[in-house]
Amino acid sequence: MEVWFEPGSHLLLSTQRCQLVPTEPLEVSDLGQGIAVTAVVTSNRADSDRMVVVVNGEEHGTAFNVTDGDDLQVKVCASFGVQD
């Protein structure tokens, strides 16, 4: 099963800054007891390393297993002089 979350067509970031998306975490639910799925962030830029999965307030790279009750966000960072 895949569930997509998209922050919208535009996400404005100040250069050299990071932002959590969405502002309030999404709570993982309805998976079932003991069921884990992998939360993955991808970019349309093949060389991008400016996004990480944040689960329960901790950063975990671009993929991490989540279960019911976990809070999920994405940390997105902007680099100087790069426009995405």
PyMOL Python script that loads the backbone (N, CA, C, O; Angstrom):
from pymol import cmd

cmd.read_pdbstr("""\
ATOM      1  N   MET A   1       0.840  -1.163   0.000  1.00  0.00           N
ATOM      2  CA  MET A   1       0.000   0.000   0.000  1.00  0.00           C
ATOM      3  C   MET A   1       0.894   1.239   0.000  1.00  0.00           C
ATOM      4  O   MET A   1       1.883   1.294   0.732  1.00  0.00           O
ATOM      5  N   GLU A   2       0.559   2.201  -0.793  1.00  0.00           N
ATOM      6  CA  GLU A   2       1.269   3.474  -0.798  1.00  0.00           C
ATOM      7  C   GLU A   2       0.300   4.580  -0.430  1.00  0.00           C
ATOM      8  O   GLU A   2      -0.833   4.615  -0.911  1.00  0.00           O
ATOM      9  N   VAL A   3       0.754   5.480   0.426  1.00  0.00           N
ATOM     10  CA  VAL A   3      -0.008   6.667   0.789  1.00  0.00           C
ATOM     11  C   VAL A   3       0.894   7.856   0.498  1.00  0.00           C
ATOM     12  O   VAL A   3       2.026   7.928   0.976  1.00  0.00           O
ATOM     13  N   TRP A   4       0.385   8.769  -0.278  1.00  0.00           N
ATOM     14  CA  TRP A   4       1.189   9.929  -0.673  1.00  0.00           C
ATOM     15  C   TRP A   4       0.764  11.146   0.118  1.00  0.00           C
ATOM     16  O   TRP A   4      -0.424  11.381   0.342  1.00  0.00           O
ATOM     17  N   PHE A   5       1.750  11.914   0.537  1.00  0.00           N
ATOM     18  CA  PHE A   5       1.509  13.218   1.129  1.00  0.00           C
ATOM     19  C   PHE A   5       2.337  14.210   0.345  1.00  0.00           C
ATOM     20  O   PHE A   5       3.550  14.044   0.217  1.00  0.00           O
ATOM     21  N   GLU A   6       1.702  15.233  -0.177  1.00  0.00           N
ATOM     22  CA  GLU A   6       2.418  16.276  -0.894  1.00  0.00           C
ATOM     23  C   GLU A   6       2.142  17.606  -0.226  1.00  0.00           C
ATOM     24  O   GLU A   6       0.987  17.949   0.030  1.00  0.00           O
ATOM     25  N   PRO A   7       3.210  18.368   0.064  1.00  0.00           N
ATOM     26  CA  PRO A   7       3.019  19.636   0.763  1.00  0.00           C
ATOM     27  C   PRO A   7       2.378  20.721  -0.080  1.00  0.00           C
ATOM     28  O   PRO A   7       2.052  21.788   0.439  1.00  0.00           O
ATOM     29  N   GLY A   8       2.189  20.476  -1.357  1.00  0.00           N
ATOM     30  CA  GLY A   8       1.629  21.481  -2.255  1.00  0.00           C
ATOM     31  C   GLY A   8       2.610  21.758  -3.369  1.00  0.00           C
ATOM     32  O   GLY A   8       3.729  21.245  -3.376  1.00  0.00           O
ATOM     33  N   SER A   9       2.186  22.561  -4.293  1.00  0.00           N
ATOM     34  CA  SER A   9       3.040  22.814  -5.450  1.00  0.00           C
ATOM     35  C   SER A   9       4.178  23.769  -5.135  1.00  0.00           C
ATOM     36  O   SER A   9       5.167  23.819  -5.866  1.00  0.00           O
ATOM     37  N   HIS A  10       4.049  24.527  -4.053  1.00  0.00           N
ATOM     38  CA  HIS A  10       5.100  25.477  -3.700  1.00  0.00           C
ATOM     39  C   HIS A  10       5.421  25.376  -2.223  1.00  0.00           C
ATOM     40  O   HIS A  10       4.529  25.321  -1.376  1.00  0.00           O
ATOM     41  N   LEU A  11       6.695  25.354  -1.933  1.00  0.00           N
ATOM     42  CA  LEU A  11       7.183  25.369  -0.568  1.00  0.00           C
ATOM     43  C   LEU A  11       8.290  26.402  -0.533  1.00  0.00           C
ATOM     44  O   LEU A  11       9.356  26.192  -1.112  1.00  0.00           O
ATOM     45  N   LEU A  12       8.049  27.509   0.138  1.00  0.00           N
ATOM     46  CA  LEU A  12       9.025  28.588   0.164  1.00  0.00           C
ATOM     47  C   LEU A  12       9.945  28.430   1.362  1.00  0.00           C
ATOM     48  O   LEU A  12       9.488  28.370   2.503  1.00  0.00           O
ATOM     49  N   LEU A  13      11.242  28.362   1.096  1.00  0.00           N
ATOM     50  CA  LEU A  13      12.249  28.228   2.142  1.00  0.00           C
ATOM     51  C   LEU A  13      13.274  29.338   2.004  1.00  0.00           C
ATOM     52  O   LEU A  13      13.643  29.721   0.894  1.00  0.00           O
ATOM     53  N   SER A  14      13.726  29.844   3.122  1.00  0.00           N
ATOM     54  CA  SER A  14      14.839  30.787   3.100  1.00  0.00           C
ATOM     55  C   SER A  14      16.115  30.005   2.851  1.00  0.00           C
ATOM     56  O   SER A  14      16.243  28.860   3.286  1.00  0.00           O
ATOM     57  N   THR A  15      17.068  30.627   2.144  1.00  0.00           N
ATOM     58  CA  THR A  15      18.325  29.935   1.888  1.00  0.00           C
ATOM     59  C   THR A  15      19.030  29.621   3.196  1.00  0.00           C
ATOM     60  O   THR A  15      18.958  30.381   4.162  1.00  0.00           O
ATOM     61  N   GLN A  16      19.701  28.500   3.203  1.00  0.00           N
ATOM     62  CA  GLN A  16      20.456  27.995   4.360  1.00  0.00           C
ATOM     63  C   GLN A  16      19.555  27.746   5.563  1.00  0.00           C
ATOM     64  O   GLN A  16      20.025  27.817   6.698  1.00  0.00           O
ATOM     65  N   ARG A  17      18.277  27.457   5.348  1.00  0.00           N
ATOM     66  CA  ARG A  17      17.329  27.188   6.435  1.00  0.00           C
ATOM     67  C   ARG A  17      16.650  25.842   6.200  1.00  0.00           C
ATOM     68  O   ARG A  17      16.599  25.338   5.078  1.00  0.00           O
ATOM     69  N   CYS A  18      16.134  25.278   7.279  1.00  0.00           N
ATOM     70  CA  CYS A  18      15.362  24.036   7.199  1.00  0.00           C
ATOM     71  C   CYS A  18      13.982  24.274   7.799  1.00  0.00           C
ATOM     72  O   CYS A  18      13.794  25.158   8.634  1.00  0.00           O
ATOM     73  N   GLN A  19      13.028  23.471   7.359  1.00  0.00           N
ATOM     74  CA  GLN A  19      11.653  23.606   7.823  1.00  0.00           C
ATOM     75  C   GLN A  19      11.029  22.221   7.930  1.00  0.00           C
ATOM     76  O   GLN A  19      11.282  21.356   7.091  1.00  0.00           O
ATOM     77  N   LEU A  20      10.213  22.010   8.961  1.00  0.00           N
ATOM     78  CA  LEU A  20       9.472  20.762   9.094  1.00  0.00           C
ATOM     79  C   LEU A  20       8.147  20.877   8.355  1.00  0.00           C
ATOM     80  O   LEU A  20       7.435  21.873   8.483  1.00  0.00           O
ATOM     81  N   VAL A  21       7.822  19.838   7.572  1.00  0.00           N
ATOM     82  CA  VAL A  21       6.591  19.810   6.792  1.00  0.00           C
ATOM     83  C   VAL A  21       5.867  18.509   7.108  1.00  0.00           C
ATOM     84  O   VAL A  21       6.497  17.452   7.075  1.00  0.00           O
ATOM     85  N   PRO A  22       4.604  18.536   7.404  1.00  0.00           N
ATOM     86  CA  PRO A  22       3.819  19.721   7.730  1.00  0.00           C
ATOM     87  C   PRO A  22       4.245  20.278   9.089  1.00  0.00           C
ATOM     88  O   PRO A  22       4.995  19.639   9.827  1.00  0.00           O
ATOM     89  N   THR A  23       3.757  21.474   9.405  1.00  0.00           N
ATOM     90  CA  THR A  23       4.116  22.129  10.660  1.00  0.00           C
ATOM     91  C   THR A  23       3.732  21.269  11.857  1.00  0.00           C
ATOM     92  O   THR A  23       4.513  21.127  12.797  1.00  0.00           O
ATOM     93  N   GLU A  24       2.546  20.703  11.826  1.00  0.00           N
ATOM     94  CA  GLU A  24       2.094  19.773  12.867  1.00  0.00           C
ATOM     95  C   GLU A  24       2.271  18.353  12.324  1.00  0.00           C
ATOM     96  O   GLU A  24       1.867  18.080  11.194  1.00  0.00           O
ATOM     97  N   PRO A  25       2.861  17.450  13.098  1.00  0.00           N
ATOM     98  CA  PRO A  25       3.119  16.094  12.596  1.00  0.00           C
ATOM     99  C   PRO A  25       1.835  15.348  12.218  1.00  0.00           C
ATOM    100  O   PRO A  25       0.769  15.573  12.793  1.00  0.00           O
ATOM    101  N   LEU A  26       1.971  14.464  11.244  1.00  0.00           N
ATOM    102  CA  LEU A  26       0.904  13.534  10.892  1.00  0.00           C
ATOM    103  C   LEU A  26       1.061  12.317  11.796  1.00  0.00           C
ATOM    104  O   LEU A  26       2.174  11.830  11.994  1.00  0.00           O
ATOM    105  N   GLU A  27      -0.058  11.819  12.350  1.00  0.00           N
ATOM    106  CA  GLU A  27       0.021  10.618  13.179  1.00  0.00           C
ATOM    107  C   GLU A  27      -0.313   9.398  12.332  1.00  0.00           C
ATOM    108  O   GLU A  27      -1.354   9.340  11.678  1.00  0.00           O
ATOM    109  N   VAL A  28       0.588   8.433  12.357  1.00  0.00           N
ATOM    110  CA  VAL A  28       0.361   7.185  11.637  1.00  0.00           C
ATOM    111  C   VAL A  28      -0.754   6.421  12.351  1.00  0.00           C
ATOM    112  O   VAL A  28      -0.729   6.280  13.573  1.00  0.00           O
ATOM    113  N   SER A  29      -1.738   5.927  11.583  1.00  0.00           N
ATOM    114  CA  SER A  29      -2.855   5.207  12.196  1.00  0.00           C
ATOM    115  C   SER A  29      -3.427   4.184  11.220  1.00  0.00           C
ATOM    116  O   SER A  29      -3.140   4.215  10.023  1.00  0.00           O
ATOM    117  N   ASP A  30      -4.229   3.293  11.750  1.00  0.00           N
ATOM    118  CA  ASP A  30      -4.991   2.310  10.978  1.00  0.00           C
ATOM    119  C   ASP A  30      -4.134   1.287  10.235  1.00  0.00           C
ATOM    120  O   ASP A  30      -4.600   0.682   9.269  1.00  0.00           O
ATOM    121  N   LEU A  31      -2.886   1.085  10.671  1.00  0.00           N
ATOM    122  CA  LEU A  31      -2.069   0.049  10.051  1.00  0.00           C
ATOM    123  C   LEU A  31      -2.398  -1.325  10.626  1.00  0.00           C
ATOM    124  O   LEU A  31      -2.391  -2.328   9.911  1.00  0.00           O
ATOM    125  N   GLY A  32      -2.682  -1.357  11.910  1.00  0.00           N
ATOM    126  CA  GLY A  32      -2.922  -2.613  12.610  1.00  0.00           C
ATOM    127  C   GLY A  32      -1.794  -2.888  13.585  1.00  0.00           C
ATOM    128  O   GLY A  32      -0.660  -2.459  13.376  1.00  0.00           O
ATOM    129  N   GLN A  33      -2.105  -3.592  14.631  1.00  0.00           N
ATOM    130  CA  GLN A  33      -1.136  -3.874  15.696  1.00  0.00           C
ATOM    131  C   GLN A  33       0.064  -4.652  15.146  1.00  0.00           C
ATOM    132  O   GLN A  33      -0.090  -5.687  14.497  1.00  0.00           O
ATOM    133  N   GLY A  34       1.243  -4.132  15.421  1.00  0.00           N
ATOM    134  CA  GLY A  34       2.477  -4.794  15.016  1.00  0.00           C
ATOM    135  C   GLY A  34       2.846  -4.629  13.554  1.00  0.00           C
ATOM    136  O   GLY A  34       3.849  -5.188  13.110  1.00  0.00           O
ATOM    137  N   ILE A  35       2.063  -3.878  12.797  1.00  0.00           N
ATOM    138  CA  ILE A  35       2.357  -3.664  11.374  1.00  0.00           C
ATOM    139  C   ILE A  35       3.227  -2.426  11.217  1.00  0.00           C
ATOM    140  O   ILE A  35       2.911  -1.364  11.753  1.00  0.00           O
ATOM    141  N   ALA A  36       4.326  -2.569  10.479  1.00  0.00           N
ATOM    142  CA  ALA A  36       5.218  -1.442  10.188  1.00  0.00           C
ATOM    143  C   ALA A  36       5.272  -1.231   8.684  1.00  0.00           C
ATOM    144  O   ALA A  36       5.237  -2.186   7.908  1.00  0.00           O
ATOM    145  N   VAL A  37       5.357   0.027   8.285  1.00  0.00           N
ATOM    146  CA  VAL A  37       5.557   0.383   6.880  1.00  0.00           C
ATOM    147  C   VAL A  37       6.731   1.340   6.810  1.00  0.00           C
ATOM    148  O   VAL A  37       7.101   1.956   7.809  1.00  0.00           O
ATOM    149  N   THR A  38       7.305   1.462   5.646  1.00  0.00           N
ATOM    150  CA  THR A  38       8.448   2.341   5.482  1.00  0.00           C
ATOM    151  C   THR A  38       7.997   3.696   4.960  1.00  0.00           C
ATOM    152  O   THR A  38       7.367   3.796   3.907  1.00  0.00           O
ATOM    153  N   ALA A  39       8.332   4.748   5.724  1.00  0.00           N
ATOM    154  CA  ALA A  39       8.095   6.121   5.268  1.00  0.00           C
ATOM    155  C   ALA A  39       9.329   6.540   4.468  1.00  0.00           C
ATOM    156  O   ALA A  39      10.458   6.416   4.943  1.00  0.00           O
ATOM    157  N   VAL A  40       9.104   7.036   3.253  1.00  0.00           N
ATOM    158  CA  VAL A  40      10.203   7.380   2.352  1.00  0.00           C
ATOM    159  C   VAL A  40       9.982   8.784   1.810  1.00  0.00           C
ATOM    160  O   VAL A  40       8.863   9.140   1.443  1.00  0.00           O
ATOM    161  N   VAL A  41      11.047   9.586   1.759  1.00  0.00           N
ATOM    162  CA  VAL A  41      10.974  10.877   1.080  1.00  0.00           C
ATOM    163  C   VAL A  41      11.800  10.789  -0.192  1.00  0.00           C
ATOM    164  O   VAL A  41      12.885  10.208  -0.212  1.00  0.00           O
ATOM    165  N   THR A  42      11.262  11.379  -1.255  1.00  0.00           N
ATOM    166  CA  THR A  42      11.977  11.420  -2.530  1.00  0.00           C
ATOM    167  C   THR A  42      11.920  12.828  -3.085  1.00  0.00           C
ATOM    168  O   THR A  42      11.028  13.607  -2.752  1.00  0.00           O
ATOM    169  N   SER A  43      12.863  13.137  -3.915  1.00  0.00           N
ATOM    170  CA  SER A  43      12.940  14.457  -4.521  1.00  0.00           C
ATOM    171  C   SER A  43      12.936  14.311  -6.034  1.00  0.00           C
ATOM    172  O   SER A  43      13.337  13.277  -6.569  1.00  0.00           O
ATOM    173  N   ASN A  44      12.482  15.349  -6.718  1.00  0.00           N
ATOM    174  CA  ASN A  44      12.561  15.336  -8.170  1.00  0.00           C
ATOM    175  C   ASN A  44      13.972  15.683  -8.651  1.00  0.00           C
ATOM    176  O   ASN A  44      14.243  15.676  -9.851  1.00  0.00           O
ATOM    177  N   ARG A  45      14.863  15.984  -7.710  1.00  0.00           N
ATOM    178  CA  ARG A  45      16.277  16.229  -8.017  1.00  0.00           C
ATOM    179  C   ARG A  45      17.057  14.981  -7.632  1.00  0.00           C
ATOM    180  O   ARG A  45      17.094  14.602  -6.462  1.00  0.00           O
ATOM    181  N   ALA A  46      17.672  14.353  -8.606  1.00  0.00           N
ATOM    182  CA  ALA A  46      18.362  13.086  -8.363  1.00  0.00           C
ATOM    183  C   ALA A  46      19.490  13.195  -7.341  1.00  0.00           C
ATOM    184  O   ALA A  46      19.770  12.229  -6.631  1.00  0.00           O
ATOM    185  N   ASP A  47      20.129  14.335  -7.255  1.00  0.00           N
ATOM    186  CA  ASP A  47      21.277  14.498  -6.354  1.00  0.00           C
ATOM    187  C   ASP A  47      20.892  15.143  -5.028  1.00  0.00           C
ATOM    188  O   ASP A  47      21.771  15.555  -4.271  1.00  0.00           O
ATOM    189  N   SER A  48      19.606  15.239  -4.731  1.00  0.00           N
ATOM    190  CA  SER A  48      19.159  15.964  -3.549  1.00  0.00           C
ATOM    191  C   SER A  48      19.359  15.152  -2.275  1.00  0.00           C
ATOM    192  O   SER A  48      18.988  13.980  -2.202  1.00  0.00           O
ATOM    193  N   ASP A  49      19.953  15.799  -1.274  1.00  0.00           N
ATOM    194  CA  ASP A  49      20.094  15.200   0.053  1.00  0.00           C
ATOM    195  C   ASP A  49      19.555  16.168   1.100  1.00  0.00           C
ATOM    196  O   ASP A  49      19.984  16.168   2.254  1.00  0.00           O
ATOM    197  N   ARG A  50      18.603  16.994   0.668  1.00  0.00           N
ATOM    198  CA  ARG A  50      18.111  18.058   1.545  1.00  0.00           C
ATOM    199  C   ARG A  50      16.797  17.727   2.242  1.00  0.00           C
ATOM    200  O   ARG A  50      16.146  18.616   2.791  1.00  0.00           O
ATOM    201  N   MET A  51      16.399  16.448   2.226  1.00  0.00           N
ATOM    202  CA  MET A  51      15.173  16.051   2.918  1.00  0.00           C
ATOM    203  C   MET A  51      15.451  14.811   3.755  1.00  0.00           C
ATOM    204  O   MET A  51      16.183  13.915   3.332  1.00  0.00           O
ATOM    205  N   VAL A  52      14.860  14.768   4.949  1.00  0.00           N
ATOM    206  CA  VAL A  52      14.955  13.576   5.792  1.00  0.00           C
ATOM    207  C   VAL A  52      13.601  13.306   6.443  1.00  0.00           C
ATOM    208  O   VAL A  52      12.812  14.223   6.672  1.00  0.00           O
ATOM    209  N   VAL A  53      13.347  12.036   6.735  1.00  0.00           N
ATOM    210  CA  VAL A  53      12.157  11.625   7.465  1.00  0.00           C
ATOM    211  C   VAL A  53      12.385  11.934   8.943  1.00  0.00           C
ATOM    212  O   VAL A  53      13.445  11.628   9.489  1.00  0.00           O
ATOM    213  N   VAL A  54      11.388  12.542   9.590  1.00  0.00           N
ATOM    214  CA  VAL A  54      11.446  12.816  11.024  1.00  0.00           C
ATOM    215  C   VAL A  54      10.316  12.029  11.681  1.00  0.00           C
ATOM    216  O   VAL A  54       9.141  12.269  11.406  1.00  0.00           O
ATOM    217  N   VAL A  55      10.681  11.089  12.550  1.00  0.00           N
ATOM    218  CA  VAL A  55       9.703  10.250  13.241  1.00  0.00           C
ATOM    219  C   VAL A  55       9.833  10.498  14.734  1.00  0.00           C
ATOM    220  O   VAL A  55      10.904  10.324  15.316  1.00  0.00           O
ATOM    221  N   ASN A  56       8.729  10.907  15.347  1.00  0.00           N
ATOM    222  CA  ASN A  56       8.706  11.198  16.781  1.00  0.00           C
ATOM    223  C   ASN A  56       9.798  12.177  17.188  1.00  0.00           C
ATOM    224  O   ASN A  56      10.399  12.051  18.255  1.00  0.00           O
ATOM    225  N   GLY A  57      10.049  13.167  16.309  1.00  0.00           N
ATOM    226  CA  GLY A  57      11.008  14.226  16.608  1.00  0.00           C
ATOM    227  C   GLY A  57      12.458  13.880  16.327  1.00  0.00           C
ATOM    228  O   GLY A  57      13.336  14.700  16.592  1.00  0.00           O
ATOM    229  N   GLU A  58      12.747  12.684  15.797  1.00  0.00           N
ATOM    230  CA  GLU A  58      14.121  12.280  15.505  1.00  0.00           C
ATOM    231  C   GLU A  58      14.319  12.104  13.999  1.00  0.00           C
ATOM    232  O   GLU A  58      13.461  11.538  13.321  1.00  0.00           O
ATOM    233  N   GLU A  59      15.441  12.585  13.480  1.00  0.00           N
ATOM    234  CA  GLU A  59      15.755  12.477  12.057  1.00  0.00           C
ATOM    235  C   GLU A  59      16.278  11.075  11.736  1.00  0.00           C
ATOM    236  O   GLU A  59      17.044  10.487  12.498  1.00  0.00           O
ATOM    237  N   HIS A  60      15.832  10.552  10.565  1.00  0.00           N
ATOM    238  CA  HIS A  60      16.181   9.170  10.219  1.00  0.00           C
ATOM    239  C   HIS A  60      16.570   8.979   8.758  1.00  0.00           C
ATOM    240  O   HIS A  60      16.308   7.905   8.216  1.00  0.00           O
ATOM    241  N   GLY A  61      17.160   9.926   8.110  1.00  0.00           N
ATOM    242  CA  GLY A  61      17.541   9.742   6.714  1.00  0.00           C
ATOM    243  C   GLY A  61      16.334   9.805   5.796  1.00  0.00           C
ATOM    244  O   GLY A  61      15.340  10.458   6.113  1.00  0.00           O
ATOM    245  N   THR A  62      16.420   9.120   4.647  1.00  0.00           N
ATOM    246  CA  THR A  62      15.349   9.232   3.655  1.00  0.00           C
ATOM    247  C   THR A  62      14.309   8.119   3.758  1.00  0.00           C
ATOM    248  O   THR A  62      13.319   8.142   3.028  1.00  0.00           O
ATOM    249  N   ALA A  63      14.512   7.137   4.654  1.00  0.00           N
ATOM    250  CA  ALA A  63      13.533   6.065   4.834  1.00  0.00           C
ATOM    251  C   ALA A  63      13.602   5.543   6.266  1.00  0.00           C
ATOM    252  O   ALA A  63      14.680   5.444   6.852  1.00  0.00           O
ATOM    253  N   PHE A  64      12.421   5.206   6.828  1.00  0.00           N
ATOM    254  CA  PHE A  64      12.373   4.691   8.197  1.00  0.00           C
ATOM    255  C   PHE A  64      11.044   3.978   8.415  1.00  0.00           C
ATOM    256  O   PHE A  64      10.004   4.426   7.931  1.00  0.00           O
ATOM    257  N   ASN A  65      11.083   2.877   9.139  1.00  0.00           N
ATOM    258  CA  ASN A  65       9.852   2.131   9.443  1.00  0.00           C
ATOM    259  C   ASN A  65       9.034   2.857  10.498  1.00  0.00           C
ATOM    260  O   ASN A  65       9.572   3.320  11.504  1.00  0.00           O
ATOM    261  N   VAL A  66       7.733   2.954  10.263  1.00  0.00           N
ATOM    262  CA  VAL A  66       6.818   3.589  11.209  1.00  0.00           C
ATOM    263  C   VAL A  66       5.686   2.624  11.545  1.00  0.00           C
ATOM    264  O   VAL A  66       5.363   1.731  10.762  1.00  0.00           O
ATOM    265  N   THR A  67       5.086   2.816  12.726  1.00  0.00           N
ATOM    266  CA  THR A  67       3.956   2.008  13.172  1.00  0.00           C
ATOM    267  C   THR A  67       2.874   2.937  13.706  1.00  0.00           C
ATOM    268  O   THR A  67       3.089   4.141  13.846  1.00  0.00           O
ATOM    269  N   ASP A  68       1.694   2.361  14.006  1.00  0.00           N
ATOM    270  CA  ASP A  68       0.603   3.157  14.556  1.00  0.00           C
ATOM    271  C   ASP A  68       1.068   3.981  15.743  1.00  0.00           C
ATOM    272  O   ASP A  68       1.785   3.488  16.614  1.00  0.00           O
ATOM    273  N   GLY A  69       0.655   5.238  15.767  1.00  0.00           N
ATOM    274  CA  GLY A  69       0.982   6.138  16.871  1.00  0.00           C
ATOM    275  C   GLY A  69       2.216   6.979  16.649  1.00  0.00           C
ATOM    276  O   GLY A  69       2.437   7.944  17.380  1.00  0.00           O
ATOM    277  N   ASP A  70       3.037   6.640  15.648  1.00  0.00           N
ATOM    278  CA  ASP A  70       4.225   7.452  15.366  1.00  0.00           C
ATOM    279  C   ASP A  70       3.811   8.788  14.773  1.00  0.00           C
ATOM    280  O   ASP A  70       2.841   8.866  14.019  1.00  0.00           O
ATOM    281  N   ASP A  71       4.551   9.841  15.114  1.00  0.00           N
ATOM    282  CA  ASP A  71       4.368  11.166  14.519  1.00  0.00           C
ATOM    283  C   ASP A  71       5.352  11.306  13.375  1.00  0.00           C
ATOM    284  O   ASP A  71       6.531  10.988  13.532  1.00  0.00           O
ATOM    285  N   LEU A  72       4.889  11.775  12.226  1.00  0.00           N
ATOM    286  CA  LEU A  72       5.690  11.797  11.008  1.00  0.00           C
ATOM    287  C   LEU A  72       5.729  13.194  10.403  1.00  0.00           C
ATOM    288  O   LEU A  72       4.700  13.849  10.234  1.00  0.00           O
ATOM    289  N   GLN A  73       6.947  13.633  10.081  1.00  0.00           N
ATOM    290  CA  GLN A  73       7.169  14.892   9.366  1.00  0.00           C
ATOM    291  C   GLN A  73       8.349  14.698   8.421  1.00  0.00           C
ATOM    292  O   GLN A  73       9.021  13.667   8.451  1.00  0.00           O
ATOM    293  N   VAL A  74       8.589  15.694   7.590  1.00  0.00           N
ATOM    294  CA  VAL A  74       9.752  15.713   6.710  1.00  0.00           C
ATOM    295  C   VAL A  74      10.500  17.008   6.972  1.00  0.00           C
ATOM    296  O   VAL A  74       9.898  18.080   7.020  1.00  0.00           O
ATOM    297  N   LYS A  75      11.812  16.911   7.140  1.00  0.00           N
ATOM    298  CA  LYS A  75      12.649  18.097   7.295  1.00  0.00           C
ATOM    299  C   LYS A  75      13.212  18.424   5.907  1.00  0.00           C
ATOM    300  O   LYS A  75      13.895  17.606   5.290  1.00  0.00           O
ATOM    301  N   VAL A  76      12.908  19.636   5.432  1.00  0.00           N
ATOM    302  CA  VAL A  76      13.334  20.089   4.112  1.00  0.00           C
ATOM    303  C   VAL A  76      14.282  21.262   4.299  1.00  0.00           C
ATOM    304  O   VAL A  76      13.963  22.218   5.006  1.00  0.00           O
ATOM    305  N   CYS A  77      15.450  21.189   3.665  1.00  0.00           N
ATOM    306  CA  CYS A  77      16.452  22.249   3.797  1.00  0.00           C
ATOM    307  C   CYS A  77      16.738  22.871   2.436  1.00  0.00           C
ATOM    308  O   CYS A  77      16.721  22.189   1.411  1.00  0.00           O
ATOM    309  N   ALA A  78      16.996  24.154   2.443  1.00  0.00           N
ATOM    310  CA  ALA A  78      17.338  24.874   1.216  1.00  0.00           C
ATOM    311  C   ALA A  78      18.819  25.214   1.238  1.00  0.00           C
ATOM    312  O   ALA A  78      19.380  25.552   2.280  1.00  0.00           O
ATOM    313  N   SER A  79      19.434  25.119   0.083  1.00  0.00           N
ATOM    314  CA  SER A  79      20.847  25.473  -0.043  1.00  0.00           C
ATOM    315  C   SER A  79      20.981  26.849  -0.667  1.00  0.00           C
ATOM    316  O   SER A  79      20.089  27.295  -1.389  1.00  0.00           O
ATOM    317  N   PHE A  80      22.061  27.508  -0.401  1.00  0.00           N
ATOM    318  CA  PHE A  80      22.319  28.840  -0.952  1.00  0.00           C
ATOM    319  C   PHE A  80      22.387  28.760  -2.464  1.00  0.00           C
ATOM    320  O   PHE A  80      23.127  27.951  -3.023  1.00  0.00           O
ATOM    321  N   GLY A  81      21.614  29.600  -3.114  1.00  0.00           N
ATOM    322  CA  GLY A  81      21.689  29.735  -4.561  1.00  0.00           C
ATOM    323  C   GLY A  81      21.000  28.630  -5.348  1.00  0.00           C
ATOM    324  O   GLY A  81      21.144  28.574  -6.570  1.00  0.00           O
ATOM    325  N   VAL A  82      20.252  27.746  -4.682  1.00  0.00           N
ATOM    326  CA  VAL A  82      19.569  26.666  -5.396  1.00  0.00           C
ATOM    327  C   VAL A  82      18.076  26.914  -5.331  1.00  0.00           C
ATOM    328  O   VAL A  82      17.535  27.199  -4.262  1.00  0.00           O
ATOM    329  N   GLN A  83      17.419  26.809  -6.451  1.00  0.00           N
ATOM    330  CA  GLN A  83      15.974  26.996  -6.482  1.00  0.00           C
ATOM    331  C   GLN A  83      15.328  25.693  -6.908  1.00  0.00           C
ATOM    332  O   GLN A  83      15.627  25.183  -7.987  1.00  0.00           O
ATOM    333  N   ASP A  84      14.445  25.142  -6.078  1.00  0.00           N
ATOM    334  CA  ASP A  84      13.764  23.881  -6.400  1.00  0.00           C
ATOM    335  C   ASP A  84      12.329  24.160  -6.777  1.00  0.00           C
ATOM    336  O   ASP A  84      11.580  23.232  -7.084  1.00  0.00           O
TER     337      ASP A  84
END
""", "prot")
cmd.dss("prot")
cmd.show_as("cartoon", "prot")
cmd.util.cbc("prot")
cmd.orient("prot")
